[in-house]
Amino acid sequence: MREALAEAFEAAYRQKYGRTPGAVPIEFTNIRSTLRAAIPGAARHGDEGDRAGGVPLKRRRAVWFPESRAFVETPVYDRARLPLGEVFEGPALVEEEGSTLVVGPGGSFRVAPSGNIVVTIA
């Protein structure tokens, strides 16, 4: 496995920089992996029923935005309930387990067919 990883790294390096890296040890500092598996009864992104459904707005709350120099009444959305493709205007908070996305005043966001949130910054 180690040889296969080293060969893949060298091939990618050569493709990007046009040469093989020097004789230095290869160190992984960041690895990203993605796993996809069919789950019986589950829909894919873009299929009907893909999102959890229901109203994505959970509540509103005051949030401090430096550019406004004030607390702004801000909608808080449930990420799992955001519909694909619909554009939401900032300011907004998008909550999900483990993280919160902050979209400032003047910004906007939408959920792409891939499921990623695409943010446009004002």
C-alpha positions in Angstrom: 0.0 0.0 0.0 2.8 2.4 0.9 4.4 1.9 -2.6 1.1 2.5 -4.3 0.5 5.7 -2.4 4.0 6.9 -3.2 3.6 6.1 -6.9 0.2 7.9 -7.0 1.7 11.0 -5.2 4.7 11.1 -7.6 2.4 10.8 -10.6 0.2 13.6 -9.4 3.2 15.7 -8.5 4.7 15.1 -12.0 1.4 16.0 -13.7 1.1 19.3 -11.7 4.8 20.4 -11.7 6.2 18.7 -14.7 8.9 16.9 -12.7 9.3 14.2 -10.0 9.8 15.4 -6.5 13.3 15.3 -5.0 14.5 12.5 -2.8 12.6 13.6 0.3 10.2 11.5 2.5 6.5 11.9 1.6 4.4 13.1 4.6 0.6 13.2 4.6 -0.6 16.3 6.4 -4.2 16.2 5.2 -6.2 13.4 3.8 -9.8 13.8 2.5 -11.9 10.7 1.8 -15.4 10.3 0.5 -17.5 7.1 0.8 -20.6 6.5 -1.1 -22.8 3.5 -0.6 -26.3 2.6 -1.7 -28.7 2.6 1.3 -32.0 0.8 0.6 -34.9 3.3 0.6 -32.5 6.4 0.5 -32.7 8.9 -2.3 -29.7 10.4 -4.1 -29.0 14.2 -4.2 -31.3 15.7 -6.7 -34.0 13.0 -6.4 -37.4 13.8 -5.0 -37.4 13.4 -1.3 -33.7 14.1 -1.0 -34.0 16.7 1.6 -35.6 16.1 5.0 -38.6 18.3 4.0 -40.6 20.7 6.1 -39.9 24.3 6.9 -36.2 25.0 7.0 -36.6 28.1 9.2 -36.1 27.1 12.9 -36.3 30.5 14.5 -34.9 34.0 14.5 -32.4 35.5 16.9 -30.3 38.6 17.3 -26.7 38.2 15.9 -24.0 40.8 16.0 -22.5 41.7 12.6 -19.6 44.1 12.7 -20.5 45.5 9.3 -23.9 46.5 10.6 -22.4 47.7 14.0 -25.5 46.2 15.6 -27.4 43.1 16.5 -29.5 42.1 13.6 -32.6 39.9 13.8 -31.3 36.8 11.8 -33.1 33.7 10.6 -31.7 30.4 11.7 -32.1 27.5 9.2 -32.0 23.7 9.7 -29.4 22.6 7.1 -31.1 19.2 6.5 -34.4 20.9 5.5 -32.9 23.4 3.0 -34.4 22.8 -0.5 -32.0 22.3 -3.4 -31.4 25.3 -5.6 -33.5 27.9 -3.7 -31.5 31.1 -2.9 -31.6 32.4 0.7 -30.5 36.0 1.5 -28.2 36.9 4.4 -27.9 37.6 7.1 -28.5 34.0 8.0 -27.3 31.1 10.2 -27.4 27.6 8.9 -27.2 25.0 11.7 -26.3 21.3 11.5 -24.8 18.8 13.9 -21.2 19.9 14.5 -21.2 23.3 12.7 -22.9 26.6 12.0 -22.5 28.5 8.8 -22.7 32.3 9.1 -23.8 34.3 6.1 -23.4 38.0 6.6 -25.7 40.9 5.5 -25.7 41.2 1.7 -24.5 37.7 1.2 -26.6 34.8 -0.1 -26.5 31.0 -0.2 -28.1 28.0 -1.9 -27.8 24.2 -1.8 -26.2 22.8 -5.0 -27.4 19.4 -6.4 -24.2 18.0 -4.9 -25.6 18.9 -1.4 -22.9 21.5 -0.9 -23.9 25.0 0.3 -22.7 27.6 -2.2 -22.2 31.0 -0.5 -22.0 34.3 -2.5 -20.3 37.0 -0.4 -21.4 40.6 -0.9 
